[in-house]
Amino acid sequence: MLEVRNLTYTYPSNDRTWCFDFQVFRGQCIAIDGPSGSGKSTLLGLLAGFLRPTAGTITWQGQNVDQLAPWQRPMTSVFQEHNLFEHLDVQTNIGLGIHPGMKLSREQKQSIQMGLARVGLAGYGERMPSALSGGQRQRIALLRALLRNQPLLLLDEPLTGLDQDTRSTLRAMLVEQKAQGVTMVLASHDEEDRQVLADSQWSL
C-alpha cells in the first residue's frame, strides 16, 4: 500500500503551500483531478523524489521512501514532457529504462519489440526521438515505464494527444498492469481515462 501522510511542500518563490494525505492499495489506481495550478504535478514530483517535502511522509508497504533518491524509489513516472534521450534511438531509450547499463536478456529485447508492435510502432526501434511526433514520443515514454516493471506507476496526463484507438490500447495495457498488482497515481483531465483506470478519485 502507498500511504501519503500530511505531505507538505512550500514553493520558495511565492510561499504557496500544498498538503496531501491519502492512501492507495496495491493494484489500485487513484485519479487526481483539478485545474492547472491545483497541485497535481507538485504531488507527482514529491512522490517521484524530484521535489523534497517540507513535512510529511511517503511509505510503500510500510517502508518510508521519502528520503530515498528518485532512482532508489520503487516507482517509475510518465510525465507530459516525455523525457526521452534525444541522442539515443527508440529501443535504447526503452532499454535504459529496463537496465541502465543496457545489459538486456533475450527476453527483455523481445519484450521491447513486442511492446513497440502493441503500441503501433513496430519497426520504430532504430528511429531517433526527433523523427517522432508528440503522440509517438508519448507512447514510447509510457512503454518504457511499463517495461521497467516497478510496483508503483506515476502518470501525468499519460494519454494526452493520442487518437482514440491508441488511447484504448494503452488503457488496456494499464488495466493489465493493475491486474498484475501495479499501484498507480494518475493525474488526468480526461474523464474517460479516470473512469476506466481509477478505483478512487480525488479533486484538488
C-alpha positions as CSV (number, residue, x, y, z in Angstrom):
1,M,0.0,0.0,0.0
2,L,1.1,3.5,-0.8
3,E,0.5,5.9,2.1
4,V,0.9,9.7,1.9
5,R,0.5,11.4,5.2
6,N,0.5,15.2,5.6
7,L,2.9,15.5,2.7
8,T,3.6,19.2,2.5
9,Y,5.6,21.4,0.1
10,T,6.1,25.1,0.1
11,Y,7.3,26.8,-3.1
12,P,10.2,29.1,-2.1
13,S,9.4,31.6,-4.9
14,N,5.9,32.5,-3.6
15,D,5.5,30.7,-0.3
16,R,2.5,28.8,-1.7
17,T,1.9,25.6,0.3
18,W,0.4,22.3,-0.7
19,C,-0.6,19.4,1.6
20,F,-1.5,15.9,0.5
21,D,-3.0,13.0,2.5
22,F,-4.3,9.7,1.0
23,Q,-3.6,6.0,0.6
24,V,-3.8,3.6,-2.4
25,F,-3.9,-0.2,-2.0
26,R,-1.7,-2.4,-4.1
27,G,-3.1,-3.0,-7.6
28,Q,-5.4,0.0,-7.4
29,C,-5.3,3.5,-9.0
30,I,-6.2,6.9,-7.5
31,A,-7.0,9.6,-10.1
32,I,-6.1,13.2,-9.2
33,D,-8.2,15.8,-10.9
34,G,-8.1,19.6,-10.7
35,P,-7.4,22.7,-12.8
36,S,-3.9,23.8,-13.8
37,G,-2.0,25.0,-10.8
38,S,-4.0,22.9,-8.3
39,G,-1.0,20.8,-7.3
40,K,-1.2,17.7,-9.4
41,S,2.3,17.9,-10.8
42,T,3.6,19.0,-7.4
43,L,2.3,15.8,-5.9
44,L,3.8,13.6,-8.6
45,G,7.1,15.4,-8.2
46,L,7.1,14.8,-4.5
47,L,6.3,11.1,-4.9
48,A,9.0,10.7,-7.6
49,G,11.6,12.4,-5.5
50,F,12.1,15.4,-7.8
51,L,10.8,17.7,-5.1
52,R,11.7,17.5,-1.4
53,P,8.8,17.8,1.0
54,T,8.9,20.4,3.9
55,A,6.9,17.9,6.1
56,G,5.1,14.6,6.0
57,T,5.9,11.1,4.9
58,I,5.6,8.7,1.9
59,T,5.6,5.0,2.7
60,W,5.3,2.0,0.4
61,Q,4.4,-1.4,2.0
62,G,5.2,0.1,5.4
63,Q,8.7,1.3,4.4
64,N,9.5,5.0,4.4
65,V,10.7,6.1,0.9
66,D,10.6,9.9,1.1
67,Q,14.3,10.2,1.9
68,L,15.4,8.0,-1.0
69,A,16.8,9.4,-4.2
70,P,14.5,9.2,-7.2
71,W,16.3,6.2,-8.8
72,Q,16.1,4.3,-5.5
73,R,12.3,4.6,-5.2
74,P,10.2,1.6,-6.3
75,M,8.3,3.6,-8.9
76,T,8.5,5.0,-12.4
77,S,7.0,8.1,-13.9
78,V,5.4,9.2,-17.2
79,F,5.3,13.0,-17.4
80,Q,3.9,15.2,-20.2
81,E,7.4,16.2,-21.3
82,H,8.1,12.5,-22.4
83,N,11.8,12.8,-21.1
84,L,13.4,10.8,-23.9
85,F,17.1,11.0,-24.6
86,E,17.4,12.9,-27.9
87,H,20.7,11.4,-28.9
88,L,19.6,7.8,-28.4
89,D,17.3,5.7,-30.7
90,V,13.9,4.4,-29.5
91,Q,15.0,0.9,-28.5
92,T,17.9,2.3,-26.5
93,N,15.6,4.8,-24.7
94,I,13.4,1.9,-23.7
95,G,16.2,-0.4,-22.9
96,L,17.8,2.1,-20.5
97,G,14.6,2.1,-18.5
98,I,14.9,-1.7,-18.1
99,H,18.7,-1.7,-17.3
100,P,20.9,1.4,-17.0
101,G,23.8,-0.5,-18.5
102,M,21.7,-1.9,-21.3
103,K,22.6,-5.5,-20.2
104,L,19.3,-6.9,-21.5
105,S,18.4,-10.6,-21.8
106,R,17.0,-12.0,-25.0
107,E,13.5,-12.0,-23.4
108,Q,13.9,-8.3,-22.5
109,K,15.0,-7.4,-26.0
110,Q,12.0,-9.3,-27.4
111,S,9.7,-7.5,-24.9
112,I,10.8,-4.2,-26.4
113,Q,9.9,-5.2,-29.9
114,M,6.6,-6.8,-28.9
115,G,5.8,-3.7,-26.9
116,L,6.5,-1.4,-29.9
117,A,4.2,-3.5,-32.0
118,R,1.5,-3.4,-29.5
119,V,1.5,0.4,-29.3
120,G,1.5,0.7,-33.1
121,L,5.2,1.5,-33.5
122,A,6.6,-1.8,-34.9
123,G,9.8,-1.1,-36.8
124,Y,10.5,2.2,-35.0
125,G,13.3,0.8,-32.7
126,E,16.1,2.5,-34.6
127,R,14.4,5.8,-35.1
128,M,15.6,8.9,-33.2
129,P,13.2,10.9,-31.0
130,S,13.5,13.9,-33.3
131,A,11.8,11.8,-36.0
132,L,8.7,11.1,-33.9
133,S,5.5,13.0,-33.4
134,G,4.4,14.1,-30.0
135,G,2.0,11.2,-29.8
136,Q,4.6,8.7,-30.8
137,R,7.0,10.0,-28.2
138,Q,4.3,9.7,-25.6
139,R,3.7,6.1,-26.5
140,I,7.5,5.4,-26.2
141,A,7.6,7.0,-22.8
142,L,4.7,5.0,-21.5
143,L,6.0,1.7,-22.9
144,R,9.4,2.4,-21.3
145,A,7.7,2.9,-17.9
146,L,5.6,-0.3,-18.2
147,L,8.6,-2.4,-19.2
148,R,10.5,-1.3,-16.1
149,N,8.2,-3.4,-14.0
150,Q,8.2,-1.2,-10.9
151,P,5.4,-1.7,-8.4
152,L,4.4,2.0,-8.4
153,L,3.5,4.0,-11.6
154,L,3.1,7.8,-11.6
155,L,1.1,9.1,-14.6
156,D,0.8,12.8,-15.6
157,E,-1.7,13.1,-18.4
158,P,-0.2,9.9,-20.0
159,L,-2.6,9.6,-22.9
160,T,-2.7,13.3,-24.0
161,G,-2.5,13.9,-27.7
162,L,-3.3,10.3,-28.8
163,D,-6.1,9.1,-31.1
164,Q,-9.0,7.1,-29.7
165,D,-7.8,3.7,-30.9
166,T,-4.3,4.2,-29.4
167,R,-5.8,5.5,-26.1
168,S,-7.9,2.4,-25.9
169,T,-4.9,0.1,-26.5
170,L,-2.8,1.9,-23.8
171,R,-5.7,2.0,-21.3
172,A,-6.0,-1.8,-21.8
173,M,-2.2,-2.1,-21.1
174,L,-2.6,-0.1,-17.9
175,V,-5.6,-2.2,-16.8
176,E,-3.4,-5.3,-17.2
177,Q,-0.7,-3.7,-15.1
178,K,-3.2,-3.1,-12.3
179,A,-4.3,-6.8,-12.5
180,Q,-0.6,-7.7,-12.0
181,G,-0.5,-5.7,-8.8
182,V,0.9,-2.4,-10.0
183,T,-0.3,0.6,-8.0
184,M,-1.0,3.9,-9.9
185,V,-1.3,7.6,-9.2
186,L,-3.0,9.2,-12.2
187,A,-3.2,12.9,-12.9
188,S,-5.6,13.4,-15.8
189,H,-8.2,15.9,-17.0
190,D,-9.8,13.1,-19.2
191,E,-12.9,11.8,-17.6
192,E,-12.9,8.6,-19.6
193,D,-9.3,7.8,-18.5
194,R,-10.3,8.3,-14.9
195,Q,-13.4,6.2,-15.2
196,V,-11.6,3.3,-16.8
197,L,-8.5,3.3,-14.7
198,A,-9.4,4.7,-11.3
199,D,-10.6,2.9,-8.2
200,S,-10.9,6.2,-6.4
201,Q,-10.8,9.8,-7.3
202,W,-9.6,13.0,-5.6
203,S,-10.3,16.5,-6.7
204,L,-7.7,19.2,-5.8
